[in-house]
Amino acid sequence: MKKHFLLITLVATAFAACKKDGQKPNAGRPETASRLAAAAVCEPCNTAPKDLPDVISGNRTLYRDTCYILDGKTWVKNGTLTIQPGTIIKGIKKATASEASALIITRNASINAAGTADCPIVFTSNETTKAAGDWGGVVVLGDALVCTTTGTAQIEGINPVIVPAGVDYTYGGTTANDNSGTLSYIRIEYAGAVIQEGNELNGLTLGGIGCGTTMDHIEVMYGADDGFEFFGGNVNGKYLLAIANNDDQFDFDFGYKGNLQFLVSIIKPSVEYAANNSNGIECDGGQVSSCYSRPVISNMTIVGAPNCTVTSTNQLLNGTRFRNNTYAVMRNSIVYGYPTAIRLESAVTTASFNNTDSCGTSGTATYLFNNAVQACVTAFATFTPHSSTTSNTVAGLNLSDAFPAAFADYFDPIASPLAPAAPPTSNKTGFCGLLPVNCSYAFNTVTYKGGAVDPSGNYWLGDTWIRF
């Protein structure tokens, strides 16, 4: 509690206009039981379930008083799918991964899924006892740039034989500010489908999505492959939470170049993870050597496991893994509980690393400043960090409680375990060099590292829309 009070003192200084000195994060916000009850009000499904068709052509609205069923794949084309706050959509478990149920928004359509903190939109399994990979997930395809030889690609995880006639399952184009709609206050549970290695559906798959798309407050948990996967495009995002997806929590491919802030991923030790391939972030370039991925990230928290050990035979790998024609910007972030904290893997990526220009603006450089990490084996693989990025013990990170006793405690708005409590995580941040900025995106300037506390000092992992 003493550490927690120090964080609040620091935050209050920065946000005096919003908070009284000494006020706890989330003071006056509902306790865990209350927030669960509040969210439950928006999940009644009090009319008979309705199956969604194979193809939705034109505009359609889904209403929160009805549970909708995905029995196989539903494709949306030539219109906008609007989903009311509080709506629940359930995917039926199929016999094989290639048949997996999924919702797919094609690039000539859009989605308007704007939930609220008290009424999130929920995508989940139709099974009574839910498990990773029960259904396929949510896929959104757009018209922004992707790094392939043709400038387009066919989305992974789809068997072309079963695609309905007249449906386009490709993505990519030349429209940087392409707008695929709104994804806000959404929870995606127990999704993912691995047809074969390198051909999978994820919790949320984004193919060629442009920065005209709105993406914030999204949770993906207990998926059978990656939590979030970005194939090219430059969509921006804030408040993205990945929990115990069994491969990578965040995966960037095919030239993704977007701006991201307030990201959190948390490993649950009891979950089964992919063999020798489970990372907090994995990032790859594209099929064209001159075209590269370059996520620009600030205020991220990546949590592994105590002693980097999970109960499955498949262990964790890297907190962040930047490889294969990848550049990156990562600032003001916390990574711990993995064998390696930050790895620059390919020759191109390692050569792009700039250790001196803390406010550098080169679009072909990798900048890693103002981060705090812990690792069980190697803190920094194949590079020497700038002095502003430090290697620490778990205790030396000075979080309120880096590994709380119960998994549910990560989401306790009063305890706020991932809140920075003292240096190095509570100070020495930097917000220059977070460029280029897409579609007038704005990074919030805060005085602490990590992604679990918002600019008002609230511990957003304790918000009503989140489950665990």
C-alpha angles and dihedrals in degrees: 000000000000091000091047091054090053091056091051092050090054094045093047090056091057095042104036091138091060105034138035116243112271095015113144120239108265092013106169092017118124122276117244096268092048095050091050090052091049093052092046090064088071096052105066103126086189097166128065114287116259126213114229114228126246090252130027108195117187128359122337136167126212115208127215096230089068131065110222123210127214106205099180122328124339115200122200117204140164097012148036126286108210117196119193121228111270096026118145122210118188127199120215116229112244132202096251137027092242089060094049117143114249144157112235124188107199123216093257090057137056141211128227102194104155109162125172135232091260095035110038122176109247129207111187147146122286090217120109090224104039125211139174112282097021088134137006109254140228121314126189120186125197146173103250127116120295127182103241131120091255099035090243136072142190111249116251123247095040126115104214091210092069098044109116118246113271095022119124113213096176127102140193136071142145104288106109094183093044111157118215092171134253132325109180135150095003132151122201116190138185095356134137133095127207111204090171135327108300093015108083145130116230135199091268117008117190117189118189094336114173130221092254086077119095115227124171142129099027126154123195116184141174096003125166094231131007123346099218120010122186116195104192122303126102105250114157126220147183133192100022118166126192119187124190100324105170099235123027121344093212122017126185121192145157097031104315110182111175141133118248134179136174099025123164131183123182129188120215107211095214094060123097112247133199116273111269093333112083112123136163088228129009117184130185135171125227145268092277117071093216092053117075143174117247117173114189107212135178130175103015127156119201114187121191126174135293107277086001088275129135125184095244122085089244109081133200121271121189134356088215125007117189110182147141107040095335131146123183146181116212123170139163093013139138125217125177146142097053129107089241120026102196124008127185100195114175129058091244093051094046092048091052093058113115113198100178115043104074092181097038119157103190110131091211098053133090115228123189113176138151097015130139120208144173127195135180094219115004125011096191121021119204097349143065112233129224113263091254089068108069138194112222144166116258089257090046091061086071098214116160090251116345094190110021118201095247124041090227089062091074086072099044107122092202100048092039093190097184093051113115109249104180141351137337090035097035099055148020099064127161131201104181121103095035091134153186098037117206124215095349093301113176126210113215112235112227135165099235139062126241136049106258099085122063126218091269091057095255121142096232094190085076094058121126097249096061126094130183 
